[in-house]
Amino acid sequence: MRTEEAKVTLGVEEVKLIDKKLRTKIIKIEKPLIILEEKTIFSTGHKVKVVDADDFEKLGKIIKDFREDKKTLIQQLTIMEDILEDKKNYIHQLEIEKERLKETTSGGRLGRIKNIL
């Protein structure tokens, strides 16, 4: 974002109106003007949006808050990913233990049945 400071001054525009009876009426219209320095970063044809200094500071604060929130969310996301990975490992260990218990119990039953026969 390119920025440049400039002060607003009032300029007067004169409009001459001539009616049917050739009477002239001059209307003066005051318009705010933004006068830039000679060495400006803008040139003819650039589209420029004007923002009040207070609003510009508010926008900067909002952007700063968004960046801080983004950092916080990224930290929370990594913590949650670690927790999820731990839970997956825990579930995997439980499944392995369950399969091991099934093998030992079924093998023990088969051995007893064979001994009985």
Number of C-alpha atoms within 10 A of each C-alpha: 2 5 10 9 10 11 9 11 11 11 13 12 10 11 11 10 11 11 9 6 6 8 8 11 11 10 12 12 12 12 12 12 13 14 11 14 11 7 7 10 11 15 8 5 6 8 7 8 5 8 10 8 10 9 10 12 12 12 13 12 12 12 12 12 12 12 12 12 12 12 12 11 12 12 12 12 12 11 12 12 12 12 12 12 12 12 12 12 12 12 12 12 12 12 12 12 12 11 12 11 12 12 11 11 12 11 12 12 11 12 11 11 10 9 8 7 5
